[in-house]
Amino acid sequence: MESEIGRTDHVSLDATDADETSGTDAASSDIYHGFTEDGVRYRAFGRFEDLLAWQRARELTSAIYQFSREVDLRRLDWSLNDQIRRSTASVMSNIAEGHERSSQKEFLHFLAIAKGSCGELRTQLYIALDGEFLEPRAFERLRSQAEEVSRLIAGLRSSIIQRARKSELAKRGN
């Protein structure tokens, strides 16, 4: 199942190509993600919810919100708690927003932002640990989840870039 969820198959199609399964043109089909810079449509995931990186980011967000509900908020600095929540929500939100944009370039940009938010979250977790707001065991679990999400985002970005390069080489006939 994981291999199906994490795949980034992009098949270039002219905007005039027909969708063989429904008889509609490519522009009206929901399986097409958008246009490349040169006006060629490309096929991608139908839904951002199918991305393994987004699924794991959602699990991380849930774990962070659970942590922030359980911690004694009188002990935890309100702004730190808020920043931890905002950074984790930013990860999954940027994956989704990038996916819904109209180009691979924008998707890659938003994935980079999501990856940066993972780093921000890990930093906030270190601050919570150092301030003794977070037990070492809970810190390790959350940090590990954040690192996994960061690796998945990096892998997704890398896969998209590699496939775009292969597609460009194939277009040039190399």
C-alpha positions as CSV (number, residue, x, y, z in Angstrom):
1,M,0.0,0.0,0.0
2,E,2.8,2.4,0.9
3,S,4.3,2.2,-2.6
4,E,0.9,3.2,-4.1
5,I,0.5,6.2,-1.8
6,G,4.0,7.6,-2.1
7,R,4.3,7.4,-5.8
8,T,4.6,10.6,-7.9
9,D,3.9,9.4,-11.4
10,H,3.7,12.4,-13.7
11,V,2.7,11.7,-17.3
12,S,2.9,14.6,-19.6
13,L,0.0,15.1,-21.9
14,D,-1.0,17.8,-24.3
15,A,-3.9,19.9,-23.2
16,T,-5.7,18.6,-26.2
17,D,-5.4,14.9,-25.4
18,A,-8.6,13.1,-24.5
19,D,-9.1,11.3,-21.3
20,E,-9.7,7.8,-22.6
21,T,-11.7,6.5,-19.6
22,S,-14.4,9.2,-19.8
23,G,-14.2,10.7,-23.2
24,T,-13.7,14.2,-21.8
25,D,-10.8,16.4,-22.6
26,A,-7.8,16.5,-20.3
27,A,-8.6,20.0,-19.1
28,S,-11.8,18.9,-17.4
29,S,-10.5,15.7,-15.8
30,D,-9.8,15.8,-12.1
31,I,-6.8,13.5,-12.4
32,Y,-4.8,16.2,-14.0
33,H,-2.9,18.4,-11.6
34,G,-2.1,21.4,-13.7
35,F,0.2,22.9,-16.3
36,T,3.9,22.8,-16.5
37,E,5.7,26.1,-17.4
38,D,5.5,25.3,-21.1
39,G,1.7,24.7,-21.1
40,V,1.8,20.9,-21.0
41,R,-0.7,19.3,-18.5
42,Y,0.7,16.7,-16.2
43,R,-1.0,13.9,-14.2
44,A,-0.3,13.6,-10.5
45,F,-2.1,12.4,-7.4
46,G,-5.8,12.9,-7.5
47,R,-5.9,14.0,-3.9
48,F,-3.3,15.4,-1.5
49,E,-4.8,13.0,1.1
50,D,-3.2,10.2,-0.9
51,L,0.4,11.5,-0.2
52,L,2.2,9.5,2.5
53,A,4.0,12.7,3.6
54,W,0.6,14.4,4.2
55,Q,-0.7,11.4,6.0
56,R,2.3,11.3,8.4
57,A,2.1,15.0,8.8
58,R,-1.5,14.7,9.9
59,E,-0.5,12.0,12.4
60,L,2.2,14.3,13.7
61,T,-0.2,17.2,14.0
62,S,-2.6,15.0,16.0
63,A,0.2,13.9,18.3
64,I,1.3,17.5,18.9
65,Y,-2.3,18.7,19.6
66,Q,-2.7,15.8,22.0
67,F,0.5,16.8,23.7
68,S,-0.5,20.4,24.0
69,R,-3.8,19.4,25.5
70,E,-2.2,17.2,28.1
71,V,0.7,19.4,29.2
72,D,0.0,21.7,32.2
73,L,-0.5,24.9,30.3
74,R,0.3,27.0,33.4
75,R,3.8,25.6,33.1
76,L,4.1,25.9,29.3
77,D,4.7,29.3,27.9
78,W,1.5,30.1,26.0
79,S,3.4,31.5,23.0
80,L,5.6,28.4,22.8
81,N,2.5,26.2,22.8
82,D,0.9,28.3,20.1
83,Q,4.1,28.2,18.0
84,I,4.4,24.5,18.3
85,R,0.8,24.1,17.1
86,R,1.2,26.5,14.3
87,S,4.4,25.0,12.9
88,T,3.0,21.5,12.8
89,A,-0.3,22.7,11.2
90,S,1.9,24.5,8.6
91,V,3.6,21.2,7.6
92,M,0.4,19.5,6.5
93,S,-1.2,22.7,5.2
94,N,1.7,23.5,2.9
95,I,1.8,20.0,1.5
96,A,-1.9,20.3,0.7
97,E,-1.7,23.8,-0.7
98,G,1.3,23.0,-2.9
99,H,-0.5,20.0,-4.3
100,E,-3.5,22.1,-5.1
101,R,-1.5,24.7,-7.0
102,S,-1.2,24.7,-10.8
103,S,2.4,23.8,-11.3
104,Q,5.2,21.4,-10.2
105,K,7.3,24.4,-9.5
106,E,4.8,25.7,-7.0
107,F,4.3,22.2,-5.5
108,L,8.1,22.0,-5.0
109,H,8.1,25.4,-3.4
110,F,5.4,24.6,-0.9
111,L,7.1,21.2,-0.1
112,A,10.2,23.2,0.7
113,I,8.2,25.4,3.1
114,A,6.6,22.3,4.7
115,K,10.1,20.8,5.2
116,G,11.2,24.1,6.8
117,S,8.2,24.0,9.1
118,C,9.4,20.5,10.2
119,G,12.7,22.0,11.2
120,E,11.0,24.8,13.1
121,L,8.8,22.3,14.9
122,R,11.8,20.2,16.0
123,T,13.5,23.4,17.3
124,Q,10.4,24.3,19.3
125,L,10.4,20.8,20.7
126,Y,14.0,21.3,21.9
127,I,13.0,24.5,23.5
128,A,10.1,22.7,25.3
129,L,12.5,19.9,26.4
130,D,15.1,22.4,27.6
131,G,12.5,24.3,29.5
132,E,11.4,21.1,31.1
133,F,7.9,21.4,29.6
134,L,8.3,18.1,27.8
135,E,9.5,14.8,29.1
136,P,12.4,13.2,27.3
137,R,10.4,10.2,26.2
138,A,7.7,12.3,24.7
139,F,10.3,14.6,23.1
140,E,12.0,11.7,21.4
141,R,8.7,10.3,20.1
142,L,7.6,13.7,18.7
143,R,11.0,14.6,17.3
144,S,11.3,11.2,15.6
145,Q,7.8,11.7,14.0
146,A,8.9,15.1,12.8
147,E,12.1,13.8,11.3
148,E,10.2,11.0,9.5
149,V,7.8,13.6,8.0
150,S,10.8,15.7,6.9
151,R,12.4,12.7,5.2
152,L,9.2,11.9,3.4
153,I,8.9,15.5,2.1
154,A,12.5,15.4,1.0
155,G,11.9,12.1,-0.8
156,L,8.8,13.4,-2.5
157,R,10.6,16.6,-3.6
158,S,13.5,14.5,-4.9
159,S,11.2,12.2,-6.8
160,I,9.3,15.0,-8.5
161,I,12.6,16.7,-9.5
162,Q,14.1,13.4,-10.9
163,R,10.9,12.6,-12.8
164,A,10.8,16.1,-14.3
165,R,14.5,15.8,-15.4
166,K,13.8,12.4,-17.0
167,S,10.7,13.8,-18.7
168,E,12.8,16.8,-20.0
169,L,15.5,14.4,-21.3
170,A,12.9,12.2,-23.0
171,K,11.4,15.3,-24.6
172,R,14.9,16.3,-25.9
173,G,15.4,12.8,-27.2
174,N,18.4,12.0,-25.0
